Structures are given as C-alpha cells and as structure tokens.
Amino acid sequence: MNTGNLIYGLHAVTALLEQRRPVRLLWVQDSRRDERLDLLLALAIQQGIAVQRVPRKKLDELTGAGRHQGVAAEAEPARARDAEDLQAFVNALRPPAFLLVLDGVQDPHNLGACLRSADAAGVQAVITPRDRAAELTPAARKAAAGAAERMPLFQVTNLARSLRWLKQQNIWLVGLTAEAEQPLYQLDLKGPLALVLGAEGSGLRRLSKAECDFLAHIPMAGGVESLNVSVATGVALFEALRQRSIQR
C-alpha cells in the first residue's frame, strides 16, 4: 500500500466519504464504540466500501502509531492539480477571490493546520510549490481534520510565475514578513486577495516577495519575535475574514 493514500482520524475519513472519493478499504478498531464512528460506518455501507474490523495494534502499525481514533482508510490516489488546473479554477471562481499561498512550508503538520484554518476562514483554494514543500501525507491530512479532503490544493512548478499570473487576474497579493513596515491590520483585505506566507524559519523567498503587491507584518506585543507559520496563517486569514464579513 502507498502510505500517501492512507487517511486516518475520524474527521479526515468522514470528510473523505462525504466527498465520495473512491475508497479501497476501511479499517475500524474492533473494540471501539463511538457515535461518530457509527455514522462513518453508515456512510461506508451506503457507498459499498469494504470494512475490516481489526485490533488497535493493527491500526497503530498502519498509521505509524498516529492518532487514528479507531479508523483508517486506503483511498484511491487523487490526481495532483497543477498551474494549468489553477488557471481554470480561478477563471471559474465566483468573485471576489480569496486564496492562500504557502511558499515552501516544510512540516506536514503545519501544512495540515494551514489547510484547516483556510477551510474555516472560507478560502477557496491553497497554492504551494511542487518542490521543497510538504506533501499531503497521512499526518498532514490528520492535522487538517477533514479540510484536506475539501480544500482544493494546487502544486505549481514555478510559484513566482503563478503569483504573477494571479496579479494579471486582478488579485491582490499580500505577503507576510516580519521585516515589513506596514501592519497587516492597516491593509484593505476585502477585495480579490491571495495571502502569501513563507516557510518555517526562512520565510518568504526573494522572488515571492518581489511579486507581492503589499508586504505586511503581524504586530507582536510580547518578547516573541515570530509565530509558527500555521498560527500566522490563522491570524492573517481571520483578519481577512473579519474585514470581508463587515463588507457584506
């Protein structure tokens, strides 16, 4: 089995079934009794998915002792979406666009947490570079709590080129960096928008910064110099959501 096709955790597997992605096999812990698990099993039965009841040890082995919550699934591999798919997606979007760009986030848990925040904030899609960035591993999907199955994710070969194309579609690019003079809260985030955040530690790459229309920082009141990228993503997304909600 390709571990990249393994999805575990109640939220992630439920979202997988709700999206009706093809599932080869579902493993359920034989000793676990849970109302949410019962609902998940009902979905699986409706879709004719094979279910195996196994001891917890088997699930621990399958997931590498991950927090599987008594359930795991082997899904059919989804086709990776690229820059060409992104262009078609953006052209079909109902405006105003609200996108998240992650410039080389390396940690799968951070990627998952960013996807979760993006889904909660109403982001329409997430864009990452294909190389030197975290993949949608089982750990990333678990951290996303189902958002990885719902949120369109585009992996592009040349991120700077994709950012340039987004600008040509009249989408404003706002990059977050600690060196920026302008606070995030002073920017107008209500129109067509792509928030651009960099990798853990190194932040935004030079070419990505150059493509941004605005650079901003998150004001810090204490002694900490920076936030984890998933936390910074959440702060930025929900400031944009706040402003966009006021506009309605």
N, C-alpha and C positions, 0 to 999 in steps of 0.2 A: 504493500500500500504506500502511495505517495503521501507523506505526512502533511504536505501542503494542502491536501484535500480533506484533512481531518478537522472537524469543527466540534468543539465541546463547550459545555456550560449551558444552562437552561435558556438564558436569553438568546445566545447565539444560535442554538439549534432550533429554537422556536421560530426565530426570525427566518432561518433557512427554510423551514417548512412553510411558513406563511408566504414567502416569496416563490414557493413551488419550484425551487431549484431541484434538479434530479439528485436523488439520494440513493446510493447503492445499498447501504446497510446502516441500521441504527442499533447501537448498543445501549442497554439500560441496566443499571445496577439492580440485581435481583432482590436485594434486601431493602431497597429504598422505597418509601411511601411518601408521596408528596402530591398535593392537589395540582401544582403547576406541571408536574411530570405526567399526571393523568391526562391533562389537557393536551400536552405534547404528544402523548401516545395516541390519543384520539385523532389528532391531525395525521399522524403517520399511518394509522389504519385506514383513514379515509383516502389516503393517497397510494395505498397498496405497497407501502415500504416494508421491507423485511426487517423484523425486530429480533434481536438476540438478547436474552436476559443473562447477564454474566456477573460474577462476583466483583466486588470493588477492586480486588487485586488486578483483575484483567483490565479494568478501566485505567487504573494507575499506570499500568505498563503501556497501554495505548497512548496515553496523554503525557507520558514522562512525569507522572506524579503532579500534573496540573490540577487546578481546582475545577474538576469536571462536573461537580454537583450531580453525579449519578447518571450522566448521559453524554454520549459522543456519537458522531455521525461521520460516515465517509461520503462526501459529496462528489458529484461529477465535476471535473475541473471546469472553471469558468474561463472564457476567453479573455485575455488581458486587453484592456481598452487603451488605445494609443492616441497620438496627436490628431490623427485623421478622425477618429471617433469623437474626440473632444470638440473639434470644429463643428461637426454635425450636431452634437449635443447642444453647444452654445447657440448655434443658429436657430435651434428649435425651442430654446428656453422662453418661458414666459417672463418678461422683464418685470422689475429690474433684476439683473443677475446678482447672485450672492455666492461667491466661490471662496474656497480655501486652497492656498498653495503652500505645500511643505517642501522646503528646499533642502532635501537630504537628511531628514530625520532618520536616525540610525537604529534606535531602540524600538523593537516591535511593540512593547507595552506602551511607549509614548505614541506610536502611530495609532494603536487601538484607542487610546484615550482621546486623541485628537479627533478621530472619526466619531467617537461617542458624543463629544462636545459639538462637533459640526452638525450631526443629526439633530441634537437637541435644540440648536440655535436656528435651524431651518436652512442650513447651507444646501445648495443644490448639487454640488459636486466637489470632490477633492482632487487636486492635481499634485503629482510627485514626479521627480526624475526617475527614469528606469534604473539607472546605475547609482551605486553608492548611496542607497537609501533602503530603509527597512521594507521587507516584503510582508504580504498578508499571511503571516504564519499562524498556526493554531493559537499561539499565545496572543498575537495581535487581535485575532478575532474574538478571543475570550475577553480581552480588555475592552473591546469595543461594545460588548454587551448587546450584540444584535445589529449594531449600526453598520458593521462591515458588510452585512448581507443586504442592507437597504441603500447605503450611500454609494452613488456612482464614483468609482475611483479610476483616474486616468494616469497612466505611467508614460511619460513622454521622454523621447531620446534627447532632445535639446530643450531644456527648460527655458533658457533665455529667449529662444525663438518663439516658444509658446506664449511667454509673457508678452512679447512684442505683438503677437497676433491678437491677444486679448485686448491690448490697448487699441489696436486698429478697429476693434468692435465696440469702441467707446466704453470700455470697462475700466474704471479707475483702479490702479494698483497701489495699495498701501502696504509698505514693508515695515516690519517691526525690528528695530535695532536699538541697543542701549545707547549708541553714540548719537542718535538723532536729537536735535534740539527741541523739536515740537512734541508736546504730549499728545498721546492718542486721543484724549478726550476733547481736544480742540479741533479735531478734524470732523468734517461732514461725511458720515458713512452711510447716508441714506440712499444714494443712487446706485447705479450698476457698479459692483465692487468685487475685487478679489483681494483678500488679506493674504500677505506673503510672510511666512515665518521661516527662520533658518534652523539649521541643525543644532543639536545639543553642543554647547561649548563654542563652536566656531561661528555660529550664527549665519546670517545671510552671506552668500558668496558675492564677490565683487560684481559679476555680470548681472546677477539678480537685482542687486541694489540699483545698478545703473538703469535698469528697465522700469523701476518703480516711479510712479508719479509723485508720491509723497513717502517720506520716511518719518516714523514716529517712535516714541518710547512710551513704556508704561511707567508712570510716576511711582517711585518707591519711597515709602516713608521711614522704613527701618534701616538696619545695617546691612541687609542682604543686598548684593549687587545685581542679582538676576534671578529670574524664575525658571523653573523647569519648563521646557517648550510646550508640554501639554497644558500646564497651568496658564502660561502666557496666551496660548491659543484660546482657552476658555474665556479669559478676561477680554481679549480683543473681540471675539465672536459675540459675546453677550453685550458688549458696549455697542456694537453694530446693531444687534437685535433690538436693544433699548431704543436707539435712535430711529430705527425703521418702524418700530411699533408706534412711536409717538406720531410719526408721519401719517399713519393710516387714519 
